[in-house]
Amino acid sequence: FGQQTQQPRVCRRTVDPLWFETLTFDAVLPEPVYAPQVQVQLWDYDLDLDDFLGQVYINLEDAVMLKSREELEAQTGADVLGMVSDKHWRHFFLEEPGDGQGRVLALVQLTPK
């Protein structure tokens, strides 16, 4: 996000990886309509050379707006799953939208400081 990058853990020996991880970025943002997109890249981890599977961009206009950091910290897994809708399933692509072969479920939440 911006110049910040993070990587979740590697899911080994599976063709259906599930992460259920939270990656936190600190940033000062303009109104969501003017905010930069979040880029998510998907890679297949191999012992010798990792393979790029695709990417997806998420508009912060689609983010779930939370009222406070306390609301974020009090969330349970069931709370987060309750926020997920079909719009959070995103088709990933290699070079341009439409050329990929899969979807990724990604939910972005914005929390004021």
Buried (B, 14 or more C-beta within 10 A) or exposed (E): BEEEEEEEEEEEEEEEBEEEEEBEEEEEBEEEEEBEBBEBEBEEEEEEEEEEBBBBEBEBEBBBEBEEEEEBEEBEEEEBEEEEEEEBEBBBBEEEEEEBEEEBEBBBBBBEE
